[in-house]
């Protein structure tokens, strides 16, 4: 899983500040273009809430909790993604069951459903009650670049946070800091506001 200190998160600073300053809604929907950091922010917020370090720049990335989350094996942070392009009802039933448990190690349990629009209708309908009444110690974050494909009954049960495309200078700064190979300016020009796209471009000779 990809984690980043919220101090260093690139782009959409208004959303980062808003989400840091308050408790996570019990059911959220992160929307916006692919490659702008929706899943990364969801997981980083989950890590921040459970980080064991007392420093201000959380998640620290080095405490036992952050290491487990980055490795995908923290018992309180679960990521659901499509398998063969779909998220099926069995996975969402598993989430419904897991949501009911109190945190095993952390302060709060966080469930991230990436590409939520790929849920089958049966899977989406199965989580409606969970979205509406999750336990106090659990948070659910749906992530989608195509929220219009979600059932209206799913969208209405979530507080939506809309991500914007990144500015060219934000992408340039990220590529420079990460020392990404290839023509940085060309990557920025072709990225269309998406770090994910900028990284995927094959510009090596």
C-alpha positions as CSV (number, residue, x, y, z in Angstrom):
1,X,0.0,0.0,0.0
2,X,1.2,3.5,-0.8
3,X,1.6,5.9,2.2
4,X,2.8,9.5,2.3
5,X,3.1,12.0,5.1
6,X,0.1,14.3,4.8
7,X,2.7,17.2,5.0
8,X,4.1,16.0,1.7
9,X,0.9,15.0,-0.1
10,X,0.9,16.5,-3.6
11,X,-2.1,18.5,-4.8
12,X,-5.6,19.1,-3.5
13,X,-4.3,20.8,-0.3
14,X,-7.7,22.1,0.5
15,X,-9.0,18.5,0.9
16,X,-6.0,17.4,2.9
17,X,-6.4,20.3,5.3
18,X,-10.1,19.7,5.6
19,X,-9.8,16.0,6.3
20,X,-6.9,16.4,8.7
21,X,-8.7,19.0,10.8
22,X,-11.7,16.9,11.5
23,X,-12.7,13.3,12.2
24,X,-13.2,11.2,9.2
25,X,-16.8,10.8,8.2
26,X,-18.1,7.4,8.9
27,X,-18.7,6.9,5.2
28,X,-16.8,8.9,2.6
29,X,-16.7,8.9,-1.2
30,X,-13.4,10.2,-2.8
31,X,-14.0,11.1,-6.4
32,X,-11.9,12.7,-9.1
33,X,-9.6,11.7,-12.0
34,X,-7.4,8.7,-12.0
35,X,-3.9,9.2,-10.7
36,X,-4.4,12.2,-8.4
37,X,-3.9,10.4,-5.1
38,X,-7.4,9.4,-4.0
39,X,-6.4,5.9,-2.7
40,X,-3.1,7.2,-1.4
41,X,-4.8,9.8,0.7
42,X,-7.4,7.4,2.0
43,X,-4.7,5.0,3.1
44,X,-2.5,7.8,4.5
45,X,-5.4,9.2,6.5
46,X,-6.0,5.7,7.9
47,X,-2.3,5.5,8.8
48,X,-2.3,8.9,10.4
49,X,-5.2,8.0,12.6
50,X,-3.4,4.9,13.8
51,X,0.2,6.1,13.7
52,X,2.1,5.4,17.0
53,X,4.6,8.3,16.5
54,X,3.8,11.5,18.3
55,X,5.4,13.7,15.7
56,X,3.4,16.3,13.7
57,X,4.3,14.9,10.3
58,X,2.2,11.8,10.4
59,X,1.9,9.1,9.2
60,X,5.6,8.7,10.1
61,X,6.1,5.7,7.9
62,X,8.4,4.0,10.4
63,X,6.4,3.0,13.5
64,X,5.1,-0.6,13.7
65,X,1.6,0.5,12.7
66,X,2.7,2.4,9.6
67,X,5.0,-0.4,8.5
68,X,2.1,-2.9,8.8
69,X,-0.2,-0.6,6.9
70,X,2.3,0.0,4.1
71,X,2.8,-3.8,3.9
72,X,-0.9,-4.4,3.7
73,X,-1.0,-6.5,6.8
74,X,-2.5,-4.2,9.5
75,X,-5.6,-5.9,10.9
76,X,-7.5,-2.6,11.2
77,X,-6.8,-1.3,7.7
78,X,-8.4,-3.3,4.8
79,X,-8.2,-2.4,1.1
80,X,-10.7,-3.9,-1.3
81,X,-10.0,-3.9,-5.0
82,X,-11.7,-5.4,-8.1
83,X,-10.7,-8.9,-9.0
84,X,-11.1,-9.6,-12.7
85,X,-12.6,-6.1,-13.1
86,X,-15.3,-6.6,-10.5
87,X,-15.8,-6.3,-6.7
88,X,-18.2,-9.1,-5.9
89,X,-20.7,-9.6,-3.1
90,X,-18.6,-12.1,-1.2
91,X,-15.9,-9.4,-0.6
92,X,-18.5,-6.8,0.5
93,X,-20.1,-9.3,2.8
94,X,-16.6,-9.8,4.3
95,X,-16.4,-6.1,4.8
96,X,-19.8,-5.9,6.4
97,X,-18.6,-8.6,8.9
98,X,-15.2,-7.0,9.6
99,X,-16.7,-3.5,10.1
100,X,-18.5,-4.8,13.2
101,X,-15.3,-5.6,15.1
102,X,-13.6,-3.2,17.4
103,X,-10.0,-2.2,16.5
104,X,-7.5,-5.0,17.2
105,X,-4.4,-2.8,17.4
106,X,-5.2,0.8,16.3
107,X,-7.6,3.6,17.3
108,X,-10.0,3.1,14.4
109,X,-10.7,0.6,11.7
110,X,-10.6,1.9,8.1
111,X,-12.0,0.1,5.1
112,X,-11.0,1.4,1.7
113,X,-12.9,0.3,-1.4
114,X,-10.9,1.2,-4.5
115,X,-12.6,1.5,-7.9
116,X,-15.9,1.3,-6.0
117,X,-17.8,1.7,-9.3
118,X,-16.8,-1.9,-10.1
119,X,-19.0,-3.3,-7.4
120,X,-21.7,-5.5,-8.8
121,X,-25.3,-4.3,-8.1
122,X,-25.6,-7.1,-5.5
123,X,-22.3,-6.1,-3.8
124,X,-23.3,-2.5,-3.7
125,X,-26.8,-3.2,-2.3
126,X,-25.2,-5.4,0.4
127,X,-23.3,-2.5,2.0
128,X,-26.1,0.0,2.1
129,X,-27.0,-0.6,5.8
130,X,-23.3,-0.7,6.7
131,X,-22.7,2.7,5.0
132,X,-25.7,4.2,6.8
133,X,-24.9,2.9,10.3
134,X,-21.3,1.9,10.7
135,X,-20.0,1.3,14.2
136,X,-18.4,4.3,15.9
137,X,-14.9,2.7,15.6
138,X,-15.1,2.0,11.9
139,X,-14.7,4.3,8.8
140,X,-15.5,3.4,5.2
141,X,-13.9,5.2,2.3
142,X,-15.1,4.5,-1.3
143,X,-12.8,5.6,-4.0
144,X,-14.0,6.2,-7.6
145,X,-13.0,8.0,-10.8
146,X,-16.5,7.3,-12.1
147,X,-19.0,8.0,-9.3
148,X,-21.9,8.3,-11.7
149,X,-21.6,4.5,-12.1
150,X,-22.3,4.0,-8.4
151,X,-25.8,3.3,-7.3
152,X,-27.5,6.6,-6.2
153,X,-28.4,4.8,-2.9
154,X,-24.6,4.3,-2.3
155,X,-23.7,7.9,-3.2
156,X,-26.4,9.3,-0.9
157,X,-25.0,7.5,2.1
158,X,-21.5,8.9,1.8
159,X,-20.0,12.4,2.3
160,X,-18.3,13.2,-1.0
161,X,-14.9,14.8,-1.4
162,X,-14.1,15.8,-5.0
163,X,-10.4,15.8,-6.0
164,X,-9.2,18.1,-8.8
165,X,-6.5,17.4,-11.5
166,X,-3.0,18.5,-10.4
167,X,-1.3,21.6,-11.6
168,X,1.7,21.2,-13.9
169,X,4.0,22.7,-11.3
170,X,2.8,20.2,-8.7
171,X,3.6,17.3,-11.0
172,X,7.0,18.8,-11.9
173,X,7.9,19.2,-8.3
174,X,6.9,15.6,-7.5
175,X,8.9,14.1,-10.5
176,X,11.9,16.2,-9.6
177,X,11.9,15.1,-6.0
178,X,11.4,11.5,-6.9
179,X,14.2,11.7,-9.6
180,X,12.0,10.0,-12.2
181,X,13.9,9.2,-15.4
182,X,12.8,10.8,-18.7
183,X,11.9,14.3,-19.9
184,X,10.2,15.9,-16.9
185,X,8.6,18.7,-19.0
186,X,7.3,16.3,-21.5
187,X,5.8,14.1,-18.7
188,X,4.2,17.2,-17.2
189,X,2.7,18.2,-20.6
190,X,1.3,14.7,-21.3
191,X,0.1,13.9,-17.8
192,X,-3.2,15.8,-18.0
193,X,-3.1,16.6,-14.3
194,X,-2.4,13.1,-13.2
195,X,0.8,11.9,-11.4
196,X,-0.3,8.4,-12.2
197,X,-0.3,9.1,-15.9
198,X,3.1,11.0,-15.6
199,X,4.7,7.9,-14.0
200,X,3.2,5.5,-16.5
201,X,4.6,7.3,-19.6
202,X,7.5,5.4,-21.2
203,X,9.9,8.1,-22.3
204,X,13.1,6.1,-22.1
205,X,15.1,5.8,-25.3
